[in-house]
Amino acid sequence: MPSKRERGKQRKAVKNLAAGNGNESITQIVAKVSKGDNKTTTLLGDRFLGFLEESNGISYEQSGILSTVLKFLNRCEDDAFVKVMLDVGGNLKTPRVWIDVLIKAEVQEESCRLQIAQNIGPLVSSMCNDTRRLFFKSNKHWREGIHAIVCLIHNMILKSVNSLDNTKGKKIIDTLLQHEGLLESIVQWRYWEEKYRPDITKELNNNVSDIVELGMSILISLITADTNVEESRERLKTIGTTPIISKEYDSECKISFVVGLIRQTKIEGWEINASTCLQRIITNVGCVDKDVINELIDLGINTRDDKWSAHITVLLNFMILKKYNNERFYSNDTRAAFAIRGGLIELCLTFIERFGLNESFDKEKDITSSSFASIQSILSNIYWIGLHKKTAKAIRSNRCSIVYELQRLEQNTEITSNVNCKELLGITRSILDINGSYCCRCNESLSRTEVKLCNGCGCMSYCSRACQKEDWSNGHKLACCKTFTVEKVGQFQGRIKPMAMPEDERKASNLKELEVNMNMIQLKLFLDHKESILSQVKDLDIPLYDCVVTFNLTECPLEVTTHEYAGFYDTFDLKREFEESRSKENITCIFISDIYDGSFIEGQIPSLEIQRLFPHEWLSKRKAHGK
């Protein structure tokens, strides 16, 4: 900062510039600025001088000073600075001074900001190319001016974000960021570090660290601002997915801002600003891909501080969810599968062991502040989507390591005696229970290569041709490639709901895979819950053939309920047809699961319902064939 004596000299110089009366003196000053006068323009941009007080309150905007400077800057794309000075006969030393005037104007006059935002497109275009690095066709001028323009953008955005007039502040930000390349440049300013941009750090020396800090400050302000408006959401998505290195410098760079921020957090440790930004980008706009999933899981592995465990579990939870119709979050098959293959379930079990006995691992808190609530949500969402195509395969792929970690924790009495931890281990066990490959006739566990699907419907799996033939003659022939009808309600075995496959090929394929996976575990679930079924039948005091057992996989853990058919079917016709078509040797079971494929029926997730009939005698045996 200049000394008191120097500031006195500067004020005296301004008074000399403003000598005269009223508008005439301002007119003279504007004329000097328009002619590129170095002394006048430099003093106008000097941040230590209160020029407005010295010029009878005439503003930068009203006086024409601002428009004069903007006209000069609008020539920066096409002209060299030397040529501009020759055209006007000026002696200005550097075009950076014009940016200093803009900074001074927007600091002292809020009304200037919108005009600046509307008219600095050419300046942005020139200064934001960090590979060519030319300002008025000069690398020297770019080096002199880049810090000033970063300060200008920083000041305008932060003041607009914090403006008491939200509408006006939003308009300024929207106008400023409409200039092509500016938002991407702001992201990349944050990463002008030796590791990523040695060329820039070498050229800018001391200024570069300040630019990095200013870049991050701008991003924090934009990310943490209101994201309810669709335009703001799109901006947030652009920030999250923008590569941290410009494609002109490295066209192969695939590191997005969100990935870069996660990596930075691993190196430098958790900070509240980084945590807030990650939550906004991942939760609000779903900037999640394979790299983000891998980095988040690795971040979780490296998180040792209980203070931050809730933050990472929140991120881990929302990375496997997707927001449909901009309304509700639901499990996403692709994200969940990739995360499971990356060790998400094992990481949750590790967190239970690390933090489960801590007081902060609190069941009473909500999902944004409790490790327990977040891990409960992660495991529950995996359970709900656990029979879907990709997720089911991922669970089978990692089954051995999941079982190993689960059994290890189940042997720890400190863990199992804790109510919260025990509940989470129970959900993990439920995930394994509903996932697996089993013969639909004898319940034999099958490897991937041992599964033999029905040649007709392709939905029933068997361990051998003998089991397939036996199942065919005992009811599958009534359902194979056939649609459910009310007349056969008591003997039908197969998909009841939805009534037909969707026309969309992808959704039809996903539904069929879900049906196959559900069929493979139906007999296992029936046998695993035989004691509960028999107990409920006893309480109802009715014959087994009068019962309908529902296996509700939309509940976590699985909910098994036995009903009397007369109370289960809600119409007279269904009750009558069931009674007329049922077999008195079988008990009717209905398996229900939600379909997480992005579809909605009347705003609700559609469900898959499959009906199977099992002989009464199987309830008293461990396996269907007694093997």
Order of alpha helices (4+ residues) and beta strands (2+ residues): alpha-alpha-alpha-alpha-alpha-alpha-alpha-alpha-alpha-alpha-alpha-alpha-alpha-alpha-alpha-alpha-alpha-alpha-alpha-alpha-beta-beta-alpha-alpha-alpha-alpha-alpha-alpha-alpha-beta-beta-alpha-beta-alpha-alpha-beta-beta-alpha-alpha-beta-beta
